[in-house]
Amino acid sequence: MKKYTNTGSKDTRSGFGAGMTELGQKNENVVALCADLIGSLKFDDFKKNHPERFFQIGIAEANMIGIAAGLTVGGKIPFTGTFANFSTGRVYDQIRQSVAYSDKNVKICASHAGLTLGEDGATHQILEDIGLMKMLPGMTVINTCDYNQTKAATLALADHHGPAYLRFGRPVVPNFMPADEPFVIGKAILLSEGTDVTIVATGHLVWEALIAAEALEAKGISAEVINIHTIKPLDEEAILKSLAKTKCIVTAEEHNILGGLGESISRVLALNTPAPQEFVAVNDSFGESGTPEQLMEKYKLNNQAIVEAVEKVIKRK
């Protein structure tokens, strides 16, 4: 298997910005809408190069979703951008009625997701957005792990017809996925092969899962690591194929334990192959103010927590 290494840490939101810059050059139907957060969402280059296709909506997120839905009627492919909290919770009714129910080709792009938003605290650290969005019929839900994957997902969404939610983060994180790694919506990526346990991770927890796998190897435990970038539609085949070998699974996500990736996988297990599962996720609570590192440690969302979950789940086989 390929060895994944950090080629230089970058923020995932800059990967989104790079993807939008490329889309602006390649696809004249792509338009961008922002809710007063141009710098935070890295829309600067798109706005500079394509001012006629950039719309600054201001602090009016509900209006932004409505305008985006309307733009699809004329054949445009709108990408909306603001923080994850404002992209989902604040505008859920507009998304449900104007985008999902109407099957509009809107790409809802959300930065600053999860605890790693950091010092802004619980009011901005949305931990339930994956659940909110995956419950909407027809909504594709993507949660990327690094700069390269976020850029690749942004490009892929322009060619994907239908409503979609793209979730990424604020901080600088390891950039380890190869720039030429194909991004196929709905297809998981096997990062390392193993026989004792399956670790399925998404977003910032993918890198932590790889570190955990190395630590487990030193303990004589062979871990298979899968990068689930698309939470809906979920690659059930990849999960079940891995479980056929390992017979147990750990899920890892920067999200509430309720409603996220872990629960989606529990459904797959219940319907196909019941097996022991442990969850690395926020245990039904809000976050708080602190550095991303402090919060990920306190809420047990790091490689050490994954190792502990693996040791626990193996005993349940």
DONU-988625 format. One record per residue (C-alpha): residue in three letters; residue number from 1; x, y, z. Coordinates in nm, 3 decimals, m for minus. Layout:
N
@type->ALA	seq->NUM	u->X	v->Y	w->Z $
...
This chain:
317
@type->MET	seq->1	u->0.000	v->0.000	w->0.000 $
@type->LYS	seq->2	u->0.101	v->0.362	w->m0.058 $
@type->LYS	seq->3	u->0.266	v->0.537	w->0.236 $
@type->TYR	seq->4	u->0.092	v->0.866	w->0.312 $
@type->THR	seq->5	u->0.311	v->1.146	w->0.442 $
@type->ASN	seq->6	u->0.254	v->1.511	w->0.528 $
@type->THR	seq->7	u->0.386	v->1.712	w->0.233 $
@type->GLY	seq->8	u->0.335	v->2.044	w->0.412 $
@type->SER	seq->9	u->0.046	v->2.154	w->0.629 $
@type->LYS	seq->10	u->m0.224	v->2.374	w->0.476 $
@type->ASP	seq->11	u->m0.579	v->2.477	w->0.562 $
@type->THR	seq->12	u->m0.860	v->2.294	w->0.386 $
@type->ARG	seq->13	u->m1.047	v->2.617	w->0.312 $
@type->SER	seq->14	u->m0.755	v->2.724	w->0.093 $
@type->GLY	seq->15	u->m0.808	v->2.403	w->m0.102 $
@type->PHE	seq->16	u->m1.165	v->2.517	w->m0.161 $
@type->GLY	seq->17	u->m1.040	v->2.856	w->m0.275 $
@type->ALA	seq->18	u->m0.794	v->2.696	w->m0.517 $
@type->GLY	seq->19	u->m1.072	v->2.478	w->m0.655 $
@type->MET	seq->20	u->m1.296	v->2.779	w->m0.709 $
@type->THR	seq->21	u->m1.015	v->2.965	w->m0.885 $
@type->GLU	seq->22	u->m0.972	v->2.674	w->m1.127 $
@type->LEU	seq->23	u->m1.346	v->2.635	w->m1.179 $
@type->GLY	seq->24	u->m1.373	v->3.003	w->m1.259 $
@type->GLN	seq->25	u->m1.132	v->2.953	w->m1.546 $
@type->LYS	seq->26	u->m1.276	v->2.624	w->m1.670 $
@type->ASN	seq->27	u->m1.654	v->2.656	w->m1.633 $
@type->GLU	seq->28	u->m1.834	v->2.978	w->m1.718 $
@type->ASN	seq->29	u->m2.154	v->2.852	w->m1.556 $
@type->VAL	seq->30	u->m1.995	v->2.840	w->m1.211 $
@type->VAL	seq->31	u->m2.095	v->3.134	w->m0.993 $
@type->ALA	seq->32	u->m2.001	v->3.212	w->m0.633 $
@type->LEU	seq->33	u->m2.209	v->3.363	w->m0.354 $
@type->CYS	seq->34	u->m2.067	v->3.472	w->m0.020 $
@type->ALA	seq->35	u->m2.219	v->3.591	w->0.308 $
@type->ASP	seq->36	u->m1.965	v->3.860	w->0.398 $
@type->LEU	seq->37	u->m1.674	v->3.618	w->0.449 $
@type->ILE	seq->38	u->m1.469	v->3.649	w->0.129 $
@type->GLY	seq->39	u->m1.131	v->3.615	w->0.300 $
@type->SER	seq->40	u->m1.236	v->3.335	w->0.532 $
@type->LEU	seq->41	u->m1.374	v->3.128	w->0.242 $
@type->LYS	seq->42	u->m1.080	v->3.216	w->0.015 $
@type->PHE	seq->43	u->m1.301	v->3.364	w->m0.257 $
@type->ASP	seq->44	u->m1.052	v->3.645	w->m0.326 $
@type->ASP	seq->45	u->m0.913	v->3.516	w->m0.657 $
@type->PHE	seq->46	u->m1.254	v->3.417	w->m0.792 $
@type->LYS	seq->47	u->m1.393	v->3.761	w->m0.713 $
@type->LYS	seq->48	u->m1.092	v->3.936	w->m0.868 $
@type->ASN	seq->49	u->m1.092	v->3.731	w->m1.189 $
@type->HIS	seq->50	u->m1.469	v->3.692	w->m1.238 $
@type->PRO	seq->51	u->m1.646	v->3.987	w->m1.073 $
@type->GLU	seq->52	u->m1.951	v->3.937	w->m1.294 $
@type->ARG	seq->53	u->m1.995	v->3.587	w->m1.150 $
@type->PHE	seq->54	u->m1.938	v->3.675	w->m0.786 $
@type->PHE	seq->55	u->m2.220	v->3.790	w->m0.559 $
@type->GLN	seq->56	u->m2.157	v->3.941	w->m0.217 $
@type->ILE	seq->57	u->m2.486	v->3.883	w->m0.036 $
@type->GLY	seq->58	u->m2.381	v->4.017	w->0.303 $
@type->ILE	seq->59	u->m2.493	v->3.881	w->0.638 $
@type->ALA	seq->60	u->m2.813	v->3.739	w->0.486 $
@type->GLU	seq->61	u->m2.752	v->3.369	w->0.457 $
@type->ALA	seq->62	u->m3.115	v->3.274	w->0.396 $
@type->ASN	seq->63	u->m3.128	v->3.516	w->0.104 $
@type->MET	seq->64	u->m2.804	v->3.366	w->m0.028 $
@type->ILE	seq->65	u->m2.958	v->3.018	w->m0.045 $
@type->GLY	seq->66	u->m3.270	v->3.149	w->m0.215 $
@type->ILE	seq->67	u->m3.070	v->3.343	w->m0.473 $
@type->ALA	seq->68	u->m2.852	v->3.039	w->m0.539 $
@type->ALA	seq->69	u->m3.158	v->2.824	w->m0.600 $
@type->GLY	seq->70	u->m3.291	v->3.082	w->m0.844 $
@type->LEU	seq->71	u->m2.964	v->3.098	w->m1.036 $
@type->THR	seq->72	u->m2.986	v->2.727	w->m1.115 $
@type->VAL	seq->73	u->m3.302	v->2.787	w->m1.317 $
@type->GLY	seq->74	u->m3.091	v->2.971	w->m1.573 $
@type->GLY	seq->75	u->m2.833	v->2.694	w->m1.590 $
@type->LYS	seq->76	u->m2.580	v->2.840	w->m1.348 $
@type->ILE	seq->77	u->m2.392	v->2.625	w->m1.096 $
@type->PRO	seq->78	u->m2.389	v->2.826	w->m0.773 $
@type->PHE	seq->79	u->m2.137	v->2.764	w->m0.495 $
@type->THR	seq->80	u->m2.240	v->2.932	w->m0.170 $
@type->GLY	seq->81	u->m1.986	v->3.002	w->0.102 $
@type->THR	seq->82	u->m1.997	v->3.084	w->0.472 $
@type->PHE	seq->83	u->m1.919	v->2.915	w->0.805 $
@type->ALA	seq->84	u->m2.071	v->2.569	w->0.854 $
@type->ASN	seq->85	u->m2.294	v->2.694	w->1.135 $
@type->PHE	seq->86	u->m2.446	v->2.960	w->0.911 $
@type->SER	seq->87	u->m2.448	v->2.732	w->0.605 $
@type->THR	seq->88	u->m2.678	v->2.478	w->0.768 $
@type->GLY	seq->89	u->m2.844	v->2.551	w->1.103 $
@type->ARG	seq->90	u->m2.924	v->2.912	w->1.030 $
@type->VAL	seq->91	u->m3.074	v->2.844	w->0.688 $
@type->TYR	seq->92	u->m3.209	v->2.492	w->0.719 $
@type->ASP	seq->93	u->m3.561	v->2.578	w->0.609 $
@type->GLN	seq->94	u->m3.436	v->2.750	w->0.294 $
@type->ILE	seq->95	u->m3.214	v->2.454	w->0.211 $
@type->ARG	seq->96	u->m3.494	v->2.207	w->0.268 $
@type->GLN	seq->97	u->m3.760	v->2.389	w->0.069 $
@type->SER	seq->98	u->m3.570	v->2.577	w->m0.204 $
@type->VAL	seq->99	u->m3.278	v->2.341	w->m0.266 $
@type->ALA	seq->100	u->m3.338	v->1.982	w->m0.152 $
@type->TYR	seq->101	u->m3.713	v->1.951	w->m0.207 $
@type->SER	seq->102	u->m3.682	v->2.137	w->m0.537 $
@type->ASP	seq->103	u->m3.374	v->1.933	w->m0.640 $
@type->LYS	seq->104	u->m3.174	v->2.242	w->m0.731 $
@type->ASN	seq->105	u->m2.812	v->2.216	w->m0.840 $
@type->VAL	seq->106	u->m2.673	v->2.421	w->m0.550 $
@type->LYS	seq->107	u->m2.336	v->2.350	w->m0.388 $
@type->ILE	seq->108	u->m2.346	v->2.454	w->m0.021 $
@type->CYS	seq->109	u->m1.984	v->2.499	w->0.085 $
@type->ALA	seq->110	u->m1.911	v->2.529	w->0.454 $
@type->SER	seq->111	u->m1.589	v->2.631	w->0.621 $
@type->HIS	seq->112	u->m1.496	v->2.644	w->0.992 $
@type->ALA	seq->113	u->m1.679	v->2.319	w->1.072 $
@type->GLY	seq->114	u->m1.646	v->2.126	w->1.397 $
@type->LEU	seq->115	u->m1.441	v->2.192	w->1.710 $
@type->THR	seq->116	u->m1.131	v->2.304	w->1.519 $
@type->LEU	seq->117	u->m1.295	v->2.640	w->1.461 $
@type->GLY	seq->118	u->m1.132	v->2.689	w->1.799 $
@type->GLU	seq->119	u->m1.144	v->3.009	w->1.999 $
@type->ASP	seq->120	u->m1.477	v->3.136	w->1.861 $
@type->GLY	seq->121	u->m1.646	v->2.883	w->2.089 $
@type->ALA	seq->122	u->m1.959	v->2.671	w->2.101 $
@type->THR	seq->123	u->m2.193	v->2.913	w->1.922 $
@type->HIS	seq->124	u->m1.985	v->2.879	w->1.606 $
@type->GLN	seq->125	u->m1.862	v->2.518	w->1.642 $
@type->ILE	seq->126	u->m2.142	v->2.329	w->1.476 $
@type->LEU	seq->127	u->m2.124	v->1.957	w->1.548 $
@type->GLU	seq->128	u->m2.459	v->1.850	w->1.407 $
@type->ASP	seq->129	u->m2.437	v->1.972	w->1.047 $
@type->ILE	seq->130	u->m2.359	v->1.634	w->0.890 $
@type->GLY	seq->131	u->m2.673	v->1.492	w->1.050 $
@type->LEU	seq->132	u->m2.885	v->1.786	w->0.939 $
@type->MET	seq->133	u->m2.771	v->1.761	w->0.580 $
@type->LYS	seq->134	u->m2.762	v->1.384	w->0.533 $
@type->MET	seq->135	u->m3.127	v->1.359	w->0.640 $
@type->LEU	seq->136	u->m3.238	v->1.571	w->0.345 $
@type->PRO	seq->137	u->m3.350	v->1.350	w->0.054 $
@type->GLY	seq->138	u->m3.121	v->1.379	w->m0.247 $
@type->MET	seq->139	u->m2.849	v->1.574	w->m0.064 $
@type->THR	seq->140	u->m2.490	v->1.464	w->m0.124 $
@type->VAL	seq->141	u->m2.269	v->1.516	w->0.183 $
@type->ILE	seq->142	u->m1.890	v->1.545	w->0.156 $
@type->ASN	seq->143	u->m1.639	v->1.600	w->0.438 $
@type->THR	seq->144	u->m1.279	v->1.638	w->0.317 $
@type->CYS	seq->145	u->m0.957	v->1.563	w->0.504 $
@type->ASP	seq->146	u->m0.692	v->1.801	w->0.366 $
@type->TYR	seq->147	u->m0.608	v->2.076	w->0.115 $
@type->ASN	seq->148	u->m0.566	v->1.850	w->m0.187 $
@type->GLN	seq->149	u->m0.884	v->1.656	w->m0.125 $
@type->THR	seq->150	u->m1.088	v->1.971	w->m0.067 $
@type->LYS	seq->151	u->m0.969	v->2.115	w->m0.397 $
@type->ALA	seq->152	u->m1.048	v->1.788	w->m0.576 $
@type->ALA	seq->153	u->m1.395	v->1.771	w->m0.419 $
@type->THR	seq->154	u->m1.471	v->2.128	w->m0.523 $
@type->LEU	seq->155	u->m1.384	v->2.048	w->m0.883 $
@type->ALA	seq->156	u->m1.584	v->1.724	w->m0.876 $
@type->LEU	seq->157	u->m1.896	v->1.898	w->m0.747 $
@type->ALA	seq->158	u->m1.914	v->2.122	w->m1.054 $
@type->ASP	seq->159	u->m1.966	v->1.809	w->m1.266 $
@type->HIS	seq->160	u->m2.210	v->1.649	w->m1.021 $
@type->HIS	seq->161	u->m2.574	v->1.738	w->m1.078 $
@type->GLY	seq->162	u->m2.786	v->1.787	w->m0.768 $
@type->PRO	seq->163	u->m2.778	v->1.953	w->m0.427 $
@type->ALA	seq->164	u->m2.460	v->1.896	w->m0.230 $
@type->TYR	seq->165	u->m2.300	v->1.993	w->0.099 $
@type->LEU	seq->166	u->m1.921	v->2.031	w->0.115 $
@type->ARG	seq->167	u->m1.778	v->2.057	w->0.468 $
@type->PHE	seq->168	u->m1.422	v->2.163	w->0.551 $
@type->GLY	seq->169	u->m1.227	v->2.336	w->0.825 $
@type->ARG	seq->170	u->m1.044	v->2.642	w->0.943 $
@type->PRO	seq->171	u->m0.701	v->2.537	w->1.077 $
@type->VAL	seq->172	u->m0.381	v->2.436	w->0.908 $
@type->VAL	seq->173	u->m0.367	v->2.054	w->0.896 $
@type->PRO	seq->174	u->m0.137	v->1.795	w->0.733 $
@type->ASN	seq->175	u->m0.170	v->1.776	w->0.354 $
@type->PHE	seq->176	u->m0.114	v->1.409	w->0.271 $
@type->MET	seq->177	u->m0.350	v->1.301	w->m0.005 $
@type->PRO	seq->178	u->m0.172	v->1.307	w->m0.343 $
@type->ALA	seq->179	u->m0.275	v->1.597	w->m0.566 $
@type->ASP	seq->180	u->m0.351	v->1.349	w->m0.845 $
@type->GLU	seq->181	u->m0.565	v->1.117	w->m0.628 $
@type->PRO	seq->182	u->m0.895	v->1.068	w->m0.814 $
@type->PHE	seq->183	u->m1.193	v->1.209	w->m0.626 $
@type->VAL	seq->184	u->m1.499	v->1.001	w->m0.698 $
@type->ILE	seq->185	u->m1.812	v->1.107	w->m0.512 $
@type->GLY	seq->186	u->m1.946	v->0.811	w->m0.313 $
@type->LYS	seq->187	u->m1.626	v->0.604	w->m0.330 $
@type->ALA	seq->188	u->m1.413	v->0.551	w->m0.019 $
@type->ILE	seq->189	u->m1.032	v->0.545	w->m0.036 $
@type->LEU	seq->190	u->m0.841	v->0.258	w->0.122 $
@type->LEU	seq->191	u->m0.534	v->0.416	w->0.283 $
@type->SER	seq->192	u->m0.376	v->0.115	w->0.451 $
@type->GLU	seq->193	u->m0.458	v->m0.255	w->0.464 $
@type->GLY	seq->194	u->m0.502	v->m0.448	w->0.787 $
@type->THR	seq->195	u->m0.657	v->m0.761	w->0.931 $
@type->ASP	seq->196	u->m0.745	v->m0.694	w->1.297 $
@type->VAL	seq->197	u->m0.966	v->m0.383	w->1.289 $
@type->THR	seq->198	u->m1.123	v->m0.140	w->1.042 $
@type->ILE	seq->199	u->m1.080	v->0.231	w->1.116 $
@type->VAL	seq->200	u->m1.316	v->0.446	w->0.912 $
@type->ALA	seq->201	u->m1.244	v->0.817	w->0.942 $
@type->THR	seq->202	u->m1.361	v->1.140	w->0.782 $
@type->GLY	seq->203	u->m1.234	v->1.499	w->0.771 $
@type->HIS	seq->204	u->m0.957	v->1.598	w->1.012 $
@type->LEU	seq->205	u->m0.971	v->1.256	w->1.179 $
@type->VAL	seq->206	u->m0.830	v->1.077	w->0.873 $
@type->TRP	seq->207	u->m0.473	v->1.189	w->0.946 $
@type->GLU	seq->208	u->m0.522	v->1.101	w->1.312 $
@type->ALA	seq->209	u->m0.635	v->0.755	w->1.203 $
@type->LEU	seq->210	u->m0.314	v->0.704	w->1.004 $
@type->ILE	seq->211	u->m0.105	v->0.804	w->1.306 $
@type->ALA	seq->212	u->m0.311	v->0.569	w->1.521 $
@type->ALA	seq->213	u->m0.253	v->0.284	w->1.276 $
@type->GLU	seq->214	u->0.123	v->0.326	w->1.311 $
@type->ALA	seq->215	u->0.097	v->0.323	w->1.690 $
@type->LEU	seq->216	u->m0.120	v->0.011	w->1.674 $
@type->GLU	seq->217	u->0.126	v->m0.162	w->1.444 $
@type->ALA	seq->218	u->0.394	v->m0.115	w->1.709 $
@type->LYS	seq->219	u->0.159	v->m0.297	w->1.948 $
@type->GLY	seq->220	u->0.109	v->m0.584	w->1.707 $
@type->ILE	seq->221	u->m0.236	v->m0.475	w->1.590 $
@type->SER	seq->222	u->m0.300	v->m0.460	w->1.215 $
@type->ALA	seq->223	u->m0.540	v->m0.175	w->1.132 $
@type->GLU	seq->224	u->m0.712	v->m0.112	w->0.801 $
@type->VAL	seq->225	u->m0.772	v->0.261	w->0.747 $
@type->ILE	seq->226	u->m1.044	v->0.391	w->0.516 $
@type->ASN	seq->227	u->m1.096	v->0.755	w->0.420 $
@type->ILE	seq->228	u->m1.469	v->0.822	w->0.392 $
@type->HIS	seq->229	u->m1.490	v->1.160	w->0.225 $
@type->THR	seq->230	u->m1.848	v->1.108	w->0.105 $
@type->ILE	seq->231	u->m2.085	v->1.042	w->0.393 $
@type->LYS	seq->232	u->m2.386	v->1.034	w->0.162 $
@type->PRO	seq->233	u->m2.402	v->0.835	w->m0.057 $
@type->LEU	seq->234	u->m2.196	v->0.604	w->0.163 $
@type->ASP	seq->235	u->m1.962	v->0.346	w->0.011 $
@type->GLU	seq->236	u->m2.122	v->0.047	w->0.182 $
@type->GLU	seq->237	u->m1.935	v->m0.201	w->m0.034 $
@type->ALA	seq->238	u->m1.595	v->m0.079	w->0.088 $
@type->ILE	seq->239	u->m1.705	v->m0.095	w->0.452 $
@type->LEU	seq->240	u->m1.850	v->m0.445	w->0.427 $
@type->LYS	seq->241	u->m1.550	v->m0.575	w->0.232 $
@type->SER	seq->242	u->m1.315	v->m0.455	w->0.505 $
@type->LEU	seq->243	u->m1.536	v->m0.590	w->0.784 $
@type->ALA	seq->244	u->m1.537	v->m0.932	w->0.624 $
@type->LYS	seq->245	u->m1.167	v->m0.945	w->0.716 $
@type->THR	seq->246	u->m1.145	v->m0.756	w->1.043 $
@type->LYS	seq->247	u->m1.481	v->m0.835	w->1.210 $
@type->CYS	seq->248	u->m1.484	v->m0.504	w->1.406 $
@type->ILE	seq->249	u->m1.480	v->m0.132	w->1.333 $
@type->VAL	seq->250	u->m1.396	v->0.209	w->1.480 $
@type->THR	seq->251	u->m1.549	v->0.524	w->1.331 $
@type->ALA	seq->252	u->m1.381	v->0.863	w->1.380 $
@type->GLU	seq->253	u->m1.527	v->1.206	w->1.306 $
@type->GLU	seq->254	u->m1.520	v->1.567	w->1.423 $
@type->HIS	seq->255	u->m1.895	v->1.568	w->1.482 $
@type->ASN	seq->256	u->m2.157	v->1.477	w->1.737 $
@type->ILE	seq->257	u->m2.178	v->1.103	w->1.800 $
@type->LEU	seq->258	u->m2.549	v->1.140	w->1.715 $
@type->GLY	seq->259	u->m2.632	v->1.177	w->1.348 $
@type->GLY	seq->260	u->m2.289	v->1.155	w->1.193 $
@type->LEU	seq->261	u->m2.077	v->0.906	w->1.001 $
@type->GLY	seq->262	u->m2.075	v->0.656	w->1.286 $
@type->GLU	seq->263	u->m2.452	v->0.624	w->1.291 $
@type->SER	seq->264	u->m2.464	v->0.583	w->0.914 $
@type->ILE	seq->265	u->m2.220	v->0.294	w->0.942 $
@type->SER	seq->266	u->m2.417	v->0.141	w->1.231 $
@type->ARG	seq->267	u->m2.715	v->0.120	w->0.996 $
@type->VAL	seq->268	u->m2.501	v->m0.060	w->0.738 $
@type->LEU	seq->269	u->m2.385	v->m0.309	w->0.999 $
@type->ALA	seq->270	u->m2.736	v->m0.368	w->1.134 $
@type->LEU	seq->271	u->m2.874	v->m0.440	w->0.788 $
@type->ASN	seq->272	u->m2.585	v->m0.655	w->0.667 $
@type->THR	seq->273	u->m2.321	v->m0.779	w->0.910 $
@type->PRO	seq->274	u->m2.368	v->m0.689	w->1.276 $
@type->ALA	seq->275	u->m2.023	v->m0.636	w->1.432 $
@type->PRO	seq->276	u->m1.867	v->m0.457	w->1.731 $
@type->GLN	seq->277	u->m1.830	v->m0.084	w->1.673 $
@type->GLU	seq->278	u->m1.670	v->0.195	w->1.878 $
@type->PHE	seq->279	u->m1.719	v->0.566	w->1.814 $
@type->VAL	seq->280	u->m1.462	v->0.845	w->1.825 $
@type->ALA	seq->281	u->m1.682	v->1.155	w->1.820 $
@type->VAL	seq->282	u->m1.812	v->1.432	w->2.045 $
@type->ASN	seq->283	u->m2.032	v->1.268	w->2.306 $
@type->ASP	seq->284	u->m2.358	v->1.462	w->2.267 $
@type->SER	seq->285	u->m2.233	v->1.801	w->2.387 $
@type->PHE	seq->286	u->m2.153	v->2.146	w->2.260 $
@type->GLY	seq->287	u->m1.794	v->2.262	w->2.230 $
@type->GLU	seq->288	u->m1.618	v->2.549	w->2.405 $
@type->SER	seq->289	u->m1.349	v->2.808	w->2.344 $
@type->GLY	seq->290	u->m0.991	v->2.687	w->2.311 $
@type->THR	seq->291	u->m0.721	v->2.611	w->2.059 $
@type->PRO	seq->292	u->m0.801	v->2.335	w->1.810 $
@type->GLU	seq->293	u->m0.536	v->2.112	w->1.969 $
@type->GLN	seq->294	u->m0.674	v->2.162	w->2.320 $
@type->LEU	seq->295	u->m1.028	v->2.089	w->2.208 $
@type->MET	seq->296	u->m0.942	v->1.781	w->2.006 $
@type->GLU	seq->297	u->m0.759	v->1.641	w->2.307 $
@type->LYS	seq->298	u->m1.028	v->1.728	w->2.562 $
@type->TYR	seq->299	u->m1.311	v->1.588	w->2.350 $
@type->LYS	seq->300	u->m1.105	v->1.279	w->2.260 $
@type->LEU	seq->301	u->m1.083	v->1.333	w->1.886 $
@type->ASN	seq->302	u->m0.715	v->1.250	w->1.834 $
@type->ASN	seq->303	u->m0.499	v->0.952	w->1.745 $
@type->GLN	seq->304	u->m0.470	v->0.845	w->2.108 $
@type->ALA	seq->305	u->m0.848	v->0.825	w->2.136 $
@type->ILE	seq->306	u->m0.859	v->0.613	w->1.819 $
@type->VAL	seq->307	u->m0.598	v->0.374	w->1.961 $
@type->GLU	seq->308	u->m0.801	v->0.337	w->2.281 $
@type->ALA	seq->309	u->m1.120	v->0.273	w->2.083 $
@type->VAL	seq->310	u->m0.944	v->0.006	w->1.876 $
@type->GLU	seq->311	u->m0.813	v->m0.172	w->2.184 $
@type->LYS	seq->312	u->m1.164	v->m0.168	w->2.327 $
@type->VAL	seq->313	u->m1.344	v->m0.292	w->2.015 $
@type->ILE	seq->314	u->m1.099	v->m0.577	w->1.954 $
@type->LYS	seq->315	u->m1.182	v->m0.717	w->2.297 $
@type->ARG	seq->316	u->m1.549	v->m0.730	w->2.190 $
@type->LYS	seq->317	u->m1.489	v->m0.953	w->1.887 $
